[in-house]
Amino acid sequence: MNLIQKLLVAFKGFFMGAANVVPGVSGGTIALITGIYKEIIEALNSLMEKETWKALFKGDFKGFWKQIHGTFLLWLAIGVVLSVFSLAKLMTYVLEHHPVQTWAFFFGLIVASAILMFKDIKGWGIKEILFTLGGVALGLLVCTLSPTETPDNWFFIFLCGAIAVCTMILPGISGSFILVIMGKYDYIMQAVADLNWPVLIVFTLGCVVGILAFAKFLHWLLDHFEKQTMLVLLGFILGSLVKVWPWANESVKALPDPHYGAAALWAVLGVVLVLGVEYLAKMKEKS
């Protein structure tokens, strides 16, 4: 790769990082739009192969680096990291000063994502409805039973990273939305904004372990049970909407002005953004 190609990969990584900071927008979808999704999957799958690690242990670092698409992953990571660190302060600011509008925007993003998932699933019948309802029940259960305040201990932060990173690589599923469900979105964004290195290191370790442990299983699941998996995920997203309802947050309930008009506007903007991203993805597939 020459310097221009490396910078282009970093630029695409920047937009992937931006997508993963916002609940409801999938970094996997951005990867599809920019044409790098296949190489990301190939790189992740290579990390699961014994031959890849044999090359490293034998001292063949050059061969190992080539098998894992090392240069590509390095520049992609540079773009993602720059994006996350530059946008984290913005997210913490708007959540603190404009919570209703921000959560309404997130709500619109997630509703639009669910609509697109519904549209992509063909052949609806009793089984499909039951799988979806099962996902809805699971989403409601997780959101209603999970405490408003979740623990800040290292194990839970590690677990958040391991689970969120798996959804970050799937088109249509937002990793940051999973952090919202787990009650750690604000916490992680604040840690990034404040450069809280102990939290960031533990979260990153969780991401690495999550990718290594679950990425191959997730792709196996999608290869063998794609429709059922997507139905359950669709239901889960629908059931989890209670978590991002703009007026569900305790700090929002205390506000004197409910901002209904502004919330509606930002929700519509969220829907338009996701539909626009999806339209670009479809155009990319056709070209």
C-alpha positions, 0 to 999 in steps of 0.5 A, a space after each residue: 500500500 502506498 501512502 495515499 492508499 493508507 490515508 484513504 483506509 484511515 479516512 474510511 476508518 474515521 467514518 467507521 469510528 464515527 458511526 460506532 460512537 452514535 447508537 443506531 448507526 452501524 460501523 459495519 454498514 459504513 464498511 460496506 459503503 466504503 468497500 472495505 467490509 470484505 477485507 475486514 472480515 478476511 483479516 478477522 478470520 485470519 486471526 482465527 487460523 492456526 497457520 497465522 499464529 504458527 507463522 508468528 511463533 516461527 519468527 516469520 513476522 512478515 508472513 504473519 503481518 501479511 496474513 492478517 492484513 496488518 497494514 490495512 488493519 493498522 491504518 483502519 485502527 488509526 482512523 477509528 481511534 482518531 474519530 472516537 477520541 475527537 467525537 467523544 467530547 461532543 457526545 458527552 456535551 450534548 448528552 449533558 446539555 441537550 439530553 432530550 434532543 440527543 436521545 430523540 436523535 438516537 431513537 430515530 436512528 434505531 427505529 430506522 435501523 429496525 425498519 430496514 432490517 424488517 424490510 430486508 427479511 423476506 418470507 414472513 410467517 408464523 415462525 418468523 413472527 415468533 422469532 421476532 417476538 422472542 427477540 422483543 421479549 428478550 430486549 424488554 427483559 434485558 432493559 427492564 431488569 437491568 439496573 439504571 446504574 450498572 457496576 463500574 468494576 473492571 470485569 463489567 467494563 471488560 464484558 461491555 467491550 467484549 459484547 459491544 465489539 461483536 455487534 460493531 462489525 455487523 451491518 445494521 447493528 450498532 455497538 454503541 447501542 449495546 453499550 446503551 443497553 448495558 448502561 455504559 454508553 455515557 461512562 465509556 464516552 466520558 472515559 474517552 473524553 477524559 482520557 481515563 486510561 485504566 478504563 480504556 485499556 480494560 475496555 480495549 482488552 475486552 474488545 480484543 478478546 470479544 473479537 477473538 472469541 466470538 467473531 468466528 462464531 457470529 459469522 458461523 451463526 449468520 452463515 447457518 441461521 442468518 434469517 433466524 438470527 436477524 429476526 431475533 436481533 430485530 425483535 431485540 432492537 424493538 424491545 430495547 427501544 424503551 431504553 432510549 425513549 427520550 423522556 425515560 432518563 431520570 435527568 430528563 424527567 426533571 427538566 421543566 421543558 419536555 421539548 416535544 417539538 425539538 425531539 420530534 425534529 431530531 428523531 426525524 433527522 435520525 431516521 433520514 440519516 440512517 435511510 440515507 446511509 442505507 441508500 448509499 450502501 445499496 448504490 455501492 452494491 449495484 456499482 
